[in-house]
Amino acid sequence: MSRPLRDLPARPDLLLAALSAALSGRGPAIAPGAHGPVSAQVGDDVAVAVRTSGSTGEPRTVLLSASALVASGRATHARLAGPGRWLLALPTEHVAGLQVLVRSVLAGTSPVTLPTGPFRAAGFVAASASLPADGPRYTSLVPTQLVRLLADEAATAALGGFDAVLLGGAAAPPDLLARARSAGVAVVTTYGMSETCGGCVYDGTPLDGVTVRIDDDGRILLAGPVLADGYLDRPDLDSQAFVQVDGVRHLRTTDLGAWSAGTLTVLGRADDVVVTGGAKVPPGPVEAVLAGLPGIDEVCVVGVPDPEWGQAVVAVVVPAAGVRPPSLGEVRAAVTDRIGPMHAPRHLVVADSLPVRGPGKIDRRAAAQLAVHQLERNLT
C-alpha cells in the first residue's frame, strides 16, 4: 500500500489542516517547505517527509510515519504537564517546528505563531501574551533564541509564564541553562534528530518507549516507536543508519555519548572529534568549560590542520557585549585545569558571530574554515 507525497509551503496556517489529514490517513503525506515539486509515492503510514542536510551536509529526505509522530507527541505530553497550548517559534520545515504542529493537532489546539521575519524578543513577548492560559503553555526554542530572550527583561518574564520551554537543535552551554533556570524559566533540554521525530531524550532521560544504548565505539543508538521509516529513495542510507541489535531496530547516530549519574550525556558528533597528537578531543566538554568563562557569549571548538599535531584544537568564540573575552592563556588554563592539557585550545579566534545552518545549529565546517582563514591572516 502507498499514498502520494505532496509538497506544501512551510506556512503553519496551510500545514495544520494538511498535517491533521496526513496523521489520520485522510489525506496525502506532506513535505513541508520542499524545494520544488515532490512527485513520489510513499508507504501508506508515512505522514511527513522532512528534508535535512544530515551531519555530512548531504541532502536527504526522512520519512516519518503517522504512528511515529503520534508516539513522539504523546510521549512529550506524558513527560510534561499533558496536552496544552503551543507557541511556534521555529521553522516548520524542520522537525522541531513541525512537532509543535503535531502536538497541537493531538491536543486539539491551534498554535500561536511568531511574526514573520527575523526572531526578535518583542515579537516573542507579543505572541506569548496572546497565548491562551486555559491549560499548560509550551514553546520550543534553540539556544541562540534563548540567549536573545534572556538579554531582554520583558522576554525573560514572558518565558517564565511557560510550563516548559523545550530547548534543542544544538548543545546548550551549562551557563546558559543555569541563567535560564535562575530566572525562573522551566527549561527542558532535548536530544534527538529528524530520524527520531525530533527530541526523544529529555533532560538526559529517554521518553517513554525510547531506549538508548552506547555501542563499543561510543556511538549513541536509539530505538523505540519514534524511529523514522527510513529515507526517500535511499536504501543505501537506510542500511547505514538503521541497524539490528539483539533483534531490535536501532538508529545508529553520528553522536558520541556516555551515561553519567543515570542520565545520557551527549559528547558531540563522532565526526567532530579533533585528533591532535594522537589524542581524541571531543569538542563538547571543551565548549562546556569555555561557555562558563566570563566574556564568552558563544563558542565552537574545531580542529584545523597542523604540521606538528595533525590537527590543532581551536576555540572560535563570540565575546559577550561590552566584556573583554579571555586570552588564549586564560582559555588554556581553564581547560587544562578542568579536563587536561591535551584538550586545551592551541589557538583562539574571536568572531562577531558563529556560522549556523538549519534552526540554530552551528555550522562546524564553516567555523573551521573561518578559523583557518583568520589564522592565515594572523601569519601574514
C-alpha positions as CSV (number, residue, x, y, z in Angstrom):
1,M,0.0,0.0,0.0
2,S,1.2,3.5,-0.8
3,R,0.0,7.1,-1.0
4,P,1.2,10.3,-2.7
5,L,3.6,12.8,-1.2
6,R,2.6,16.4,-1.6
7,D,4.9,19.4,-1.2
8,L,3.5,22.4,0.8
9,P,4.9,25.8,1.7
10,A,6.2,25.8,5.3
11,R,3.3,28.0,6.4
12,P,1.6,26.9,9.7
13,D,-1.9,28.0,8.5
14,L,-1.6,25.8,5.5
15,L,0.2,22.9,7.2
16,L,-2.0,22.4,10.2
17,A,-5.1,21.0,8.4
18,A,-2.9,19.0,5.9
19,L,-0.9,17.5,8.8
20,S,-4.1,16.5,10.6
21,A,-5.3,14.8,7.5
22,A,-2.0,13.1,6.9
23,L,-1.8,11.8,10.5
24,S,-5.4,10.4,10.3
25,G,-4.8,8.9,6.9
26,R,-7.5,11.0,5.3
27,G,-5.0,13.0,3.2
28,P,-1.7,12.6,1.4
29,A,1.7,12.6,3.1
30,I,3.2,16.1,3.1
31,A,6.7,17.6,2.6
32,P,6.8,21.0,4.4
33,G,8.9,23.6,2.6
34,A,10.1,21.2,-0.1
35,H,12.4,22.7,-2.6
36,G,10.5,22.3,-5.9
37,P,7.6,19.8,-6.6
38,V,7.7,16.4,-5.0
39,S,6.4,13.6,-7.1
40,A,6.7,10.3,-5.1
41,Q,4.7,7.5,-3.6
42,V,5.5,6.6,0.0
43,G,4.4,4.0,2.4
44,D,0.7,4.1,3.5
45,D,1.7,5.0,7.1
46,V,4.1,7.8,6.1
47,A,2.7,11.2,7.0
48,V,5.5,13.6,6.6
49,A,8.8,13.9,4.7
50,V,11.4,16.1,6.3
51,R,14.3,17.3,4.2
52,T,17.6,17.5,6.2
53,S,21.2,18.0,5.3
54,G,22.4,15.4,7.7
55,S,25.6,15.5,9.6
56,T,27.7,15.4,6.4
57,G,25.8,18.1,4.6
58,E,24.4,15.6,2.1
59,P,20.7,16.3,1.3
60,R,18.3,13.6,2.3
61,T,14.6,13.2,3.0
62,V,13.5,11.5,6.2
63,L,10.2,9.6,6.1
64,L,8.2,9.9,9.3
65,S,5.2,7.7,9.8
66,A,2.0,8.8,11.4
67,S,2.4,6.3,14.2
68,A,5.9,7.6,15.0
69,L,4.9,11.2,15.1
70,V,1.9,10.4,17.3
71,A,4.0,8.3,19.6
72,S,6.5,11.2,19.9
73,G,3.8,13.8,20.6
74,R,2.1,11.7,23.2
75,A,5.3,10.8,24.9
76,T,6.2,14.5,25.1
77,H,2.8,15.4,26.7
78,A,3.2,12.5,29.1
79,R,6.7,13.8,30.2
80,L,5.4,17.4,30.5
81,A,2.1,18.5,32.1
82,G,-0.2,17.0,29.5
83,P,-1.6,18.4,26.2
84,G,-1.6,22.2,26.1
85,R,-1.1,25.4,24.1
86,W,2.0,25.9,22.0
87,L,3.8,29.0,20.8
88,L,5.5,28.2,17.4
89,A,8.9,29.9,17.3
90,L,10.8,27.6,14.9
91,P,10.5,27.0,11.1
92,T,8.1,24.2,10.3
93,E,10.2,22.7,7.5
94,H,12.5,21.4,10.4
95,V,11.3,18.7,12.7
96,A,11.3,20.7,15.9
97,G,8.9,23.3,14.4
98,L,6.8,20.5,12.8
99,Q,6.4,18.8,16.1
100,V,4.8,21.9,17.6
101,L,2.1,21.4,15.0
102,V,1.9,17.7,15.6
103,R,1.4,18.3,19.4
104,S,-1.1,21.0,18.7
105,V,-3.1,18.6,16.5
106,L,-3.0,15.9,19.2
107,A,-4.1,18.5,21.8
108,G,-6.9,19.8,19.6
109,T,-5.5,23.3,19.8
110,S,-4.0,25.8,17.3
111,P,-0.5,27.2,18.0
112,V,0.2,30.9,18.2
113,T,3.0,31.8,15.7
114,L,5.6,34.5,15.8
115,P,5.5,37.3,13.3
116,T,7.3,36.6,10.1
117,G,10.9,37.9,9.7
118,P,13.9,37.8,12.0
119,F,13.5,36.5,15.5
120,R,13.0,39.4,17.9
121,A,12.4,39.5,21.6
122,A,9.5,42.0,21.2
123,G,7.7,39.6,18.8
124,F,8.1,36.7,21.3
125,V,6.6,38.8,24.1
126,A,3.6,39.8,22.0
127,A,3.0,36.3,20.8
128,S,3.3,35.0,24.4
129,A,0.7,37.5,25.6
130,S,-1.8,36.2,23.0
131,L,-1.3,32.5,24.0
132,P,-4.4,31.3,25.9
133,A,-3.9,30.4,29.5
134,D,-6.6,27.7,29.7
135,G,-4.1,24.9,30.2
136,P,-0.4,24.2,30.1
137,R,1.6,26.6,27.9
138,Y,4.7,25.4,26.0
139,T,7.2,26.6,23.4
140,S,10.3,25.1,21.7
141,L,13.5,27.1,21.1
142,V,17.1,26.7,20.0
143,P,19.9,28.0,22.3
144,T,20.5,31.2,20.2
145,Q,16.9,32.2,20.7
146,L,17.1,31.6,24.4
147,V,20.3,33.8,24.6
148,R,18.5,36.7,22.9
149,L,15.4,36.3,25.1
150,L,17.3,36.3,28.4
151,A,19.0,39.5,27.3
152,D,15.6,41.2,27.3
153,E,13.8,41.8,30.6
154,A,10.3,41.6,29.2
155,A,11.1,38.5,27.2
156,T,12.6,36.8,30.3
157,A,9.4,37.5,32.2
158,A,7.4,36.0,29.3
159,L,9.5,32.9,29.3
160,G,8.6,32.4,33.0
161,G,5.0,32.1,32.0
162,F,5.5,28.8,30.2
163,D,5.1,25.4,31.9
164,A,8.0,24.1,29.8
165,V,10.5,25.6,27.3
166,L,11.9,22.8,25.2
167,L,15.5,23.5,24.2
168,G,17.2,21.6,21.4
169,G,18.7,21.7,17.9
170,A,22.2,22.4,19.3
171,A,24.1,21.8,22.5
172,A,23.1,24.2,25.3
173,P,26.0,25.6,27.3
174,P,25.6,24.8,31.1
175,D,26.0,28.5,31.9
176,L,23.0,29.3,29.6
177,L,20.9,26.7,31.3
178,A,21.9,28.0,34.8
179,R,21.0,31.5,33.8
180,A,17.6,30.5,32.4
181,R,16.7,28.4,35.4
182,S,17.8,31.0,37.9
183,A,15.4,33.4,36.1
184,G,12.5,31.0,36.7
185,V,12.4,29.6,33.1
186,A,11.3,25.9,33.1
187,V,13.9,24.8,30.5
188,V,13.8,21.1,29.3
189,T,16.8,20.1,27.2
190,T,16.0,17.8,24.4
191,Y,18.2,15.4,22.3
192,G,17.1,13.8,19.0
193,M,17.0,14.4,15.3
194,S,14.7,14.1,12.3
195,E,15.1,10.3,12.3
196,T,13.6,10.2,15.8
197,C,10.8,12.7,15.1
198,G,12.8,15.3,17.0
199,G,13.7,15.2,20.7
200,C,13.4,11.7,22.2
201,V,15.6,12.2,25.3
202,Y,14.5,15.0,27.7
203,D,17.0,16.3,30.3
204,G,19.1,13.2,29.7
205,T,16.2,10.7,30.3
206,P,14.6,8.8,27.3
207,L,10.9,9.4,26.7
208,D,8.5,6.6,27.4
209,G,9.1,3.7,24.9
210,V,12.5,5.0,23.8
211,T,15.7,3.1,24.7
212,V,19.3,4.3,24.5
213,R,22.4,2.2,24.1
214,I,26.1,3.1,23.7
215,D,28.0,0.8,21.3
216,D,31.6,-0.2,21.6
217,D,32.7,2.8,19.6
218,G,30.9,5.2,21.9
219,R,28.1,5.9,19.4
220,I,24.6,6.5,20.7
221,L,22.0,4.0,19.4
222,L,18.3,4.9,19.8
223,A,15.3,2.6,19.5
224,G,11.5,2.9,20.0
225,P,8.3,3.8,18.3
226,V,9.6,7.2,17.3
227,L,12.0,6.0,14.7
228,A,11.6,7.1,11.1
229,D,10.7,4.6,8.4
230,G,13.9,5.5,6.5
231,Y,15.0,7.8,3.7
232,L,13.2,8.6,0.5
233,D,14.7,6.6,-2.4
234,R,17.9,6.0,-0.4
235,P,18.1,2.3,0.7
236,D,21.9,2.7,0.9
237,L,21.4,5.3,3.7
238,D,18.8,3.1,5.4
239,S,21.2,0.3,5.7
240,Q,23.9,2.6,7.2
241,A,21.7,4.4,9.7
242,F,19.3,1.7,10.9
243,V,20.8,-1.5,12.4
244,Q,19.5,-4.5,14.2
245,V,20.8,-5.0,17.8
246,D,19.5,-8.1,19.6
247,G,16.7,-8.3,17.1
248,V,15.6,-4.7,17.7
249,R,15.8,-1.9,15.0
250,H,18.0,1.0,16.2
251,L,19.2,4.2,14.7
252,R,23.0,4.4,14.9
253,T,23.5,8.1,15.4
254,T,26.6,10.1,14.5
255,D,26.9,11.2,18.1
256,L,29.1,10.0,20.9
257,G,27.6,9.6,24.4
258,A,28.0,8.3,27.9
259,W,25.9,7.6,30.9
260,S,26.5,9.9,33.9
261,A,24.6,9.6,37.1
262,G,21.8,7.7,35.3
263,T,21.4,10.3,32.5
264,L,22.6,10.5,29.0
265,T,25.5,12.9,28.3
266,V,26.0,13.7,24.6
267,L,29.7,14.4,23.9
268,G,29.3,15.6,20.4
269,R,29.4,14.2,16.9
270,A,32.0,11.5,16.2
271,D,33.0,13.3,13.0
272,D,33.7,16.4,15.0
273,V,36.3,14.8,17.3
274,V,39.7,16.5,16.9
275,V,42.6,14.1,16.7
276,T,45.6,16.0,18.0
277,G,49.0,14.4,18.7
278,G,47.2,11.0,18.7
279,A,44.7,12.0,21.3
280,K,41.0,12.3,20.6
281,V,39.4,15.5,21.8
282,P,35.6,15.7,21.6
283,P,34.5,19.4,21.3
284,G,31.6,19.2,23.7
285,P,33.4,19.1,27.0
286,V,35.8,21.8,25.9
287,E,32.9,24.0,24.8
288,A,31.2,23.4,28.2
289,V,34.2,24.7,30.0
290,L,34.7,27.8,27.8
291,A,31.0,28.7,27.8
292,G,31.2,29.2,31.6
293,L,34.1,31.7,31.3
294,P,33.3,35.4,31.7
295,G,33.3,37.3,28.5
296,I,32.3,34.5,26.2
297,D,28.8,34.6,24.7
298,E,29.1,31.7,22.3
299,V,31.8,29.1,21.5
300,C,32.6,26.5,18.9
301,V,35.6,24.2,19.2
302,V,37.1,22.8,15.9
303,G,40.2,21.2,14.6
304,V,42.4,22.8,11.9
305,P,45.4,21.2,10.1
306,D,48.6,21.4,11.9
307,P,52.1,20.2,10.7
308,E,53.2,19.0,14.1
309,W,50.0,17.8,15.8
310,G,48.0,16.7,12.8
311,Q,45.1,18.8,14.0
312,A,45.2,21.7,16.4
313,V,42.3,22.5,18.7
314,V,40.9,25.9,18.1
315,A,38.3,27.8,20.1
316,V,36.2,30.2,18.0
317,V,34.4,32.5,20.4
318,V,31.8,35.3,20.2
319,P,32.6,37.8,23.0
320,A,29.8,39.0,25.3
321,A,28.7,42.6,24.6
322,G,30.9,45.1,26.5
323,V,33.1,42.4,28.1
324,R,36.7,41.6,27.3
325,P,37.0,38.0,26.1
326,P,39.5,35.8,27.9
327,S,43.0,35.5,26.5
328,L,44.4,32.3,24.9
329,G,46.4,31.8,28.1
330,E,43.3,32.0,30.3
331,V,41.4,29.7,28.0
332,R,44.2,27.1,28.0
333,A,44.5,27.3,31.8
334,A,40.8,26.8,32.4
335,V,40.5,23.8,30.1
336,T,43.8,22.3,31.4
337,D,42.5,22.6,35.0
338,R,39.1,21.0,34.2
339,I,39.8,18.3,31.7
340,G,43.5,18.1,30.9
341,P,46.2,19.7,28.8
342,M,45.6,17.8,25.5
343,H,42.1,19.3,25.4
344,A,43.4,22.9,25.8
345,P,43.0,25.0,22.6
346,R,46.2,26.0,20.8
347,H,44.6,28.9,19.1
348,L,41.8,31.4,20.0
349,V,39.7,33.1,17.2
350,V,37.4,35.9,18.1
351,A,34.4,36.3,15.7
352,D,31.3,38.6,15.6
353,S,29.0,35.6,15.2
354,L,29.2,31.8,14.6
355,P,28.0,30.4,11.3
356,V,24.8,28.5,11.6
357,R,22.7,26.1,9.4
358,G,19.1,25.0,9.9
359,P,17.3,26.0,13.1
360,G,20.2,27.5,15.0
361,K,22.7,24.7,14.6
362,I,26.3,25.7,14.5
363,D,27.9,25.0,11.1
364,R,31.2,23.4,12.3
365,R,32.7,23.2,8.8
366,A,32.1,26.9,8.2
367,A,33.5,27.6,11.7
368,A,36.7,25.6,10.9
369,Q,37.1,27.5,7.6
370,L,36.6,30.8,9.5
371,A,39.3,29.7,11.9
372,V,41.7,28.7,9.2
373,H,41.3,32.0,7.3
374,Q,41.7,34.0,10.5
375,L,44.9,32.2,11.5
376,E,46.3,32.6,8.0
377,R,45.7,36.3,8.1
378,N,47.4,36.5,11.5
379,L,50.6,34.9,9.9
380,T,50.7,37.5,7.1
